[in-house]
Amino acid sequence: MNQPKHVTLRDSSSKPPEATGALVDVFISYARTDEEIARNVAETLRSEGFEVWFDSRIYAGAKWKSMLISTLSSAKAIVVLWSQRSVKRPWVLKEAKTAMDTRRLVPVKIDDCVLPIRFASLQTAMMPGWRGIGHHPELERLLAGLSHLAPPSRVENVRPGFDTGFLGVEVGLPSIAGVAEEFRYLHFSVVMNPARRLAWYVAYNMQPYQHVRRGDRWMPDPMLPASFQPHNDHFRGSGLDRGHLISPMSVSWGTPRQAQLANRQSFFWTNTAPQHPKLNQGWWLAVENWEREMATHQGKAIGFSGPVLAVDDPIHRDLEQSIGRLRVRQNFRLPRRFWKVVIVADAQSELKSAAFVLDQDVLSKAKVPLESKPSEFRCTVADIEAVTGLDFGATVRKATSIA
């Protein structure tokens, strides 16, 4: 009998699951001829914090059959990569049936194969041509299906969030008068306002930029219901840009893999807000360039940025949306101003800060290009607290101004 073909991706120091008693999040079933794609899928899932099992880690002398059966039984979710090869593999069909019978199946179609009839009616991520890495329109469906069955157990490794001690001085998250939830990523955190479907703010750690291939695809964060974050309908045909609250370049640092992962995570919808093109590509960009220069000069910096969420912000498109049995409307408003705070520490660990407020209402009414020098938007942290209702704490308020 041929050995069944599966994917596992584990740290080199990890022990097999039967040795630790630990559950794995995802078991991937595939045909050996699809091994390269399966490896890429495993790496993509690992970058989202999932623990994935890979048969190349089976050690010499191991009872592979019992090990794989044990892993299959303990996995929280089972991904089956359907292809013209795998639909003919008895082991893949057996594992798919086990997954379906136990309601753990997350099927992915990676080429134009004909699905076995017993699986044809199941909702499947249709991803022909996808090589397991990079963006695909159906990647959202795959990640959402997995997150429902198996919340990532290694999420703290790939989403540690904002480091409050990054400068050697404790700088905590600003407090909020309202409802919020922190969503952690690599080198930054997004603090969401679910009622507004926008972030209260983004908190981020910066070091000199590590050049990586920039992402270009926005997608929902699968850890947050889609109804609590923006989506493309809020931007399409509106004349507004999908503005990053924190630039991908500002969090793309560390090892090449870390930089690429942080860059990709910065393209979740949680990190965006509708911005006037002149703001996004002019004023806001100028301040982002300034803060990256500051991080390069100082070696590191931290920042906070976000929209001013005012109660009288204008409604953006009277769209009606179905959420389960509910129909909701007027659930997205346009912020009119944006703000940013940048903080560094000197050689004596004394904090220095710079604060900015940018008004895109002014840009929308301007008939001529406006200057985009960061110094024109300078204000104080107290000014930002006054317009946002946030509380940055005494440590930040007492910081001296960056010259």
N, C-alpha and C positions, 0 to 999 in steps of 0.2 A: 504494500500500500504506500502511495506517495504521501509525503508529509503535507498537511494542509498549509495554505499560504495566507499569512496574516501580517499585519503591521504592528510594531511596537516601537515607541520612542520613549526612552527613559534615560535619566542621568547615568553616566558611567559608573557612579558609585552606588546606584540603586540595586537593591536585592530583588529577586523575582517576587511577585506578589504572594506566592504560596509560602515564601519564607518569612514575610512580614505580616501576613494576615490582612494586608491593606486591600481595599477595593480599587480597581482602576475605573476611570471615568468612561473611556471609549475603547472598544475593541473594533478593529477594522478588518473586514473580510474582503479578500480580493484574489484575483488570479495572478499567478507569478509573473505573467507577461506584462501586468500592469504595475509592477513593483515600483518603478520610478515615480509614477503618479501617486501611489499609495504612500511612499516616503514623503512626498511633498505635502500631501493632505495631513499626514501626521505632524509635520513641522508647523503647518498652518494652525492646526488645532492646539498644538503645544504653545504656540505664541499667544493663544487666547486663554491659556491657563489650564487646559485639560490634561489629565494624565492618560497617556496613550500607550498601549502595549504593542510590541514589535517583535516578531519571531526571530530576527537576527540575533537577539540577545539570549536565545536559548543556549545554555552552556553545554559543553561536551558531557555526554553521559546522562543528560536529563531525560526523563520519561516525557517526551514532547507531547504525546497524545493526551495523557492525563493532565499535563500542565495547561495545554490549550483549552481543554474541556473545562478545567477549573476556572481559568481566566474568563472564558466565555460566560460561565455561569455567574461570576461575580461582577462582571462589567455592568455599569449603570446604563450604558447605551451601546448599541451595536450598529456601526456604519457598514453598509454593504455597498461596494463600488460595482455597480452593474456595467458590464461591457460585453462585447461579442464573445469574449473569452470566458468571463466569469459566469455567464448564464448557463454554460455547459459544464461547470465544475461541480461535482457532487458535494464536495465539502462546503462550497460557498452556498449552495442551495440548502443544505442541511442547517448551516448556521443562520441563514436568512429565515428559515422556518422557525427555528428556536427563538430568534429575535422577535418575529412577528407574534408568535404564540404567547410570549411574555411581555408584549407591548414595549419592547425596547428597540425596535427597528427604526433606523434613520437611513432610508435608501437614497443613493446618489447615482444618477445615470451619467456616465462619463463618455459615452459614444452613442451612435445611433443603433443600439441593439434593440431587440424585441424582448420585453420583459416576460419572464415566466408568468403564465396566466394567473396563478394564485397571488401574485404580487402586483399585477397590472393596475388594480384599482386603488392602490395605496398612494397617498400624496408623496411625491418623489421630487427631490431637488434635481431639476433638469439642467445638467452642466456639460453637454457634449463639447469637446474641444478644450475643456479646462484641464490644465496639467497639474492641478493640485496646489498651485501657489499663485499669488496675485489675486486681483479682484475678478469676480464674476457676478452678474446680476442675481444669481440664485444663491450666492454665498450667505446672504442674510437668512434665507430659509433653512439652510444647513445649520448655521450657528444657533438660530432660534430653536430649532428642533432639538438640538443637543442640550442647550441650556435648560429647556423644559424638563428633560429627563435627568440631566447630570450637571448641576451647577459646577463650574470649574473648581476643582479642589486645589489647584496650584495657582489660583489667581493672584495671590499675594506676591508670587515670584515675578509675574509679568505686569502686574498692576499694583505696585507698592504705593503709588500716590505721592502727593506733595510731602517733601521732607521738611518738617518744621525746624529741624536743627541744622539745616544745610549750611548756614553761614557761621556756625559755631555759637550763635545766639538764638535762643528759642523765639521763633516768630510763628505764632499759631494762626489758624484760619480765622478770618473775621467773623464775628457773630452776626446773626440774622434775626430780624423781627418777622417771623413767618415760618412757613413750612419749607423744608429743604432736605436734600439727600446728597451725600458725597459719593461721587463715582470716581474711583481711582484708576489711574493709568500709569504708564512709565514716565517718570519725571514731572508729572502734573496730576492735579485733581480738578474735576468739574463739580461744582456745587449747584445742583439743579433746583429750579423753581417749577414744580410739576404743574401748577396752575397756569403759568405763563408759557410752558413748553420751551423755556429758555433758561440759560444758566444765570443764577445770581452773580456768579463770578467763576473764573478759573484761577487756581493758584499753581505756580510753576517754579521749577528749579532750572537755572540756566548755567551752562558752561560753554566754552568755545565750540562753535559749530563743527560737527563731523559731516562731511559731504556724503550724502546718500541720494539715491534716486527718489525724487519727490513723488508722493502719491498723487493721484488725480481723481479718485473715486470716493465720493461721500457715501456713507452707509450708516444705518441705525446701530446704536450700541445694543447688542442682543441682551444685555443685562438689565435693560430698562424698557418697559412697555413702549411700543411705537407711538401711542397716543400721548405720551408725556415728553416727547421730544419733537423738534421740527422735522419736516420731510420735504421732499423736492417740490411738492405742490405749492408750498409757501413761497417758492422762489421762481418757478418756471414762468417765463413771460412777464415777470413783474418789473423788470428793469433794475432789480436789486441784486447785489452780489451775495454769494454765500461767503460771508466774512468769517475768517478764523478769529476766535477770541484770543487764542494763543497761536502764534505762527508755528507751522511745522519746523521751521529752521531753529526756532528758539528752544525746542526740546529734543532736537536731533543731535545728541552728543553721547559720549561713552564709547563702548566698543561698536564696530560697524553694525553688528546684529542689534544691539540696544538702540542705536540711532535709527535704524530702519524700522524697528518695532514702534518706537515712540512716534516717529513720523506717521506711520500708518494709523496709530490710535488717535492722532490729532485730526483725522478725517472722519471721526464719528460725528453724527449730527449734534451730539451734545455740546460740541466745541464750536458751534456756528451761530451766527445771528445775521439777520438781513441788514446789509449795509449799503448805503449809497455808493455807487462806483467811485466817485471822487474821494469819498472817505476811505474806502477799502484800499484803493490803489494809490492814494495820495497821502492824506493826513495820517491815517492809521499806519500805513506802511512806513512813513517817515519815523514815527515813534518806535515802531518795531525795529527798524534799522538802528536807531539810537540805543535801544536797550541791549541789542546784541553787541554793539560796539562796547557798551559798558561792561557786559559780561566778559568779553574778550580782554578788555583792559584790566579788569579786577580779578579775572580768573574764574569768578562765579558771581551769580546774582540770583535774587528771587523776585517774583513779580506776582501781581494780582491784576486781573482785568475783567471787564464785563460791561453789560449794558446798564443804563439807568432805567429801572422798571417803574414807570410812573403810572398811577391809576388812570390818568387821562390820555395815555398813549392811544393813537388811532387804531381802530380795528383794521386788520389787513385781510381783505377778501372775506365776504360773508359765506365761507365754505361750510357746508354741512357734512358731517362725518359720522359714519356708523361705528359704534364701539360696542360690540355685543348686541344687546337689545336696545341700547341707547342711541339717540341721535343728538349730536352736539353741534352747535354753531357758534360763530363769533368767539372762537377759542384761540385766536392768535392775534396779538397786537404788535405794532411796530415800535420798538424803542427809538427815541429821537436823539439820545445822547449816549456816548460810550466813555469809559474812563479806564485809567491804568495807573498802577503804583509800582515803581521799581525800587528795590532796596539792595544795598551793598553794605559790606562791613570793611572798615579800615584795618590797619595793622594792629590796632589796639582793641579790635572787636567792637568798635563803636559803629552804630548803624547810621547810614545816610540814605535819604530817600528822595525820589522825585515823583510828583503826581501830575496827572494830565486829565483834562476833560475835553471831549471833542463833540461838537454839536452838528449832527448831519442835517438838521432842519435848515441851518445856514447854507449848507452846500446845495440842498435841493432847490433853494430859491436864488442861488447865485447865477448870474448870467456870464460871468467871466471866470477863468481859472483862478483859484485862490492860492496864496502861499501855503507851503506845507512844512514850515520849520517847527520842530517840536517845541521850541521855546515859546511859541505863541500860544500854546495850550496849557502851559504850566499853571498849577494851582497848588493847594495844600491838601494833605490827607483829611484835615477837618472839613474842607470844602466837599470832598467826595462823601464823607460820612453824612453831611447835611443833605445831599441830594439823593443818596441811596438808602439811608437808614441803617447802613452797616456800621459795625463797631470794630475798628482795627486794633484796639487795645492801646494802653499807655506806651508800651515799648515802641510801637511804630509811630505813634503820634509825637513822641519825644525825639525821634531821629532828626538829625540836622539835615539841611537841604544839600543835595548834590549840586555842586557849582556848575 
